[in-house]
Amino acid sequence: MTLSTYLATNDNISYSAANKDMPILIEHGTHDPVVPLILGEQAQQLLSAKGYNVAYHTYPMAHQVCMPQIQNIGKWLNKVLA
């Protein structure tokens, strides 16, 4: 699970087939002044292109968390850990 971040090491990491089934959640604010939305979108696109299972959600917020996001995280964790 990632919150308002980006894939800074894409050019330096080796992707492993062993991790292809690991669910990934990317959450990002559409008004984030710290980490621009485009960087979150690029992370989702890069990981999806490599065949990873990525759920991507945006929220109308800055570099913070909001209640709908927290609720979505809870649902995702319950699904992944069930």
One Martini backbone bead per residue (centre of mass of N, CA, C, O) as a GRO file, in nm:
protein
   82
    1MET     BB    1   0.096   0.037   0.023
    2THR     BB    2   0.030   0.368  -0.105
    3LEU     BB    3   0.090   0.721  -0.016
    4SER     BB    4   0.175   0.973  -0.186
    5THR     BB    5   0.366   0.850  -0.427
    6TYR     BB    6   0.653   0.695  -0.591
    7LEU     BB    7   0.871   0.543  -0.848
    8ALA     BB    8   1.204   0.607  -0.805
    9THR     BB    9   1.338   0.296  -0.888
   10ASN     BB   10   1.268   0.183  -1.175
   11ASP     BB   11   1.572   0.185  -1.308
   12ASN     BB   12   1.697  -0.008  -1.040
   13ILE     BB   13   1.503  -0.253  -1.062
   14SER     BB   14   1.389  -0.583  -1.006
   15TYR     BB   15   1.153  -0.781  -1.135
   16SER     BB   16   0.935  -1.027  -0.988
   17ALA     BB   17   0.738  -1.304  -1.037
   18ALA     BB   18   0.682  -1.364  -0.729
   19ASN     BB   19   0.508  -1.069  -0.710
   20LYS     BB   20   0.253  -1.066  -0.907
   21ASP     BB   21   0.025  -1.143  -0.669
   22MET     BB   22   0.070  -0.879  -0.532
   23PRO     BB   23  -0.103  -0.647  -0.393
   24ILE     BB   24  -0.169  -0.303  -0.500
   25LEU     BB   25  -0.187   0.021  -0.341
   26ILE     BB   26  -0.287   0.342  -0.475
   27GLU     BB   27  -0.281   0.667  -0.318
   28HIS     BB   28  -0.420   0.998  -0.420
   29GLY     BB   29  -0.403   1.338  -0.453
   30THR     BB   30  -0.522   1.584  -0.677
   31HIS     BB   31  -0.380   1.833  -0.475
   32ASP     BB   32  -0.076   1.762  -0.461
   33PRO     BB   33   0.220   1.959  -0.378
   34VAL     BB   34   0.445   1.732  -0.328
   35VAL     BB   35   0.305   1.492  -0.508
   36PRO     BB   36   0.233   1.457  -0.807
   37LEU     BB   37  -0.010   1.289  -0.969
   38ILE     BB   38   0.160   1.180  -1.212
   39LEU     BB   39   0.341   0.991  -1.034
   40GLY     BB   40   0.117   0.795  -0.952
   41GLU     BB   41   0.031   0.719  -1.237
   42GLN     BB   42   0.306   0.606  -1.328
   43ALA     BB   43   0.322   0.378  -1.123
   44GLN     BB   44   0.073   0.230  -1.218
   45GLN     BB   45   0.163   0.188  -1.513
   46LEU     BB   46   0.429   0.036  -1.464
   47LEU     BB   47   0.313  -0.201  -1.297
   48SER     BB   48   0.097  -0.293  -1.498
   49ALA     BB   49   0.299  -0.346  -1.737
   50LYS     BB   50   0.439  -0.581  -1.547
   51GLY     BB   51   0.168  -0.740  -1.416
   52TYR     BB   52   0.046  -0.600  -1.182
   53ASN     BB   53  -0.180  -0.567  -0.905
   54VAL     BB   54  -0.351  -0.257  -0.941
   55ALA     BB   55  -0.479  -0.019  -0.721
   56TYR     BB   56  -0.637   0.302  -0.807
   57HIS     BB   57  -0.669   0.612  -0.615
   58THR     BB   58  -0.852   0.915  -0.586
   59TYR     BB   59  -0.858   1.242  -0.417
   60PRO     BB   60  -0.992   1.555  -0.305
   61MET     BB   61  -0.669   1.632  -0.219
   62ALA     BB   62  -0.387   1.655  -0.070
   63HIS     BB   63  -0.121   1.585   0.156
   64GLN     BB   64  -0.326   1.341   0.275
   65VAL     BB   65  -0.613   1.237   0.452
   66CYS     BB   66  -0.932   1.064   0.421
   67MET     BB   67  -1.213   0.900   0.493
   68PRO     BB   68  -1.260   0.748   0.223
   69GLN     BB   69  -0.973   0.634   0.222
   70ILE     BB   70  -0.979   0.479   0.488
   71GLN     BB   71  -1.212   0.296   0.403
   72ASN     BB   72  -1.068   0.171   0.156
   73ILE     BB   73  -0.832   0.052   0.309
   74GLY     BB   74  -0.999  -0.136   0.485
   75LYS     BB   75  -1.117  -0.303   0.254
   76TRP     BB   76  -0.850  -0.393   0.131
   77LEU     BB   77  -0.734  -0.534   0.381
   78ASN     BB   78  -0.963  -0.738   0.418
   79LYS     BB   79  -0.921  -0.873   0.143
   80VAL     BB   80  -0.612  -0.943   0.160
   81LEU     BB   81  -0.628  -1.082   0.467
   82ALA     BB   82  -0.861  -1.311   0.429
   0.00000   0.00000   0.00000
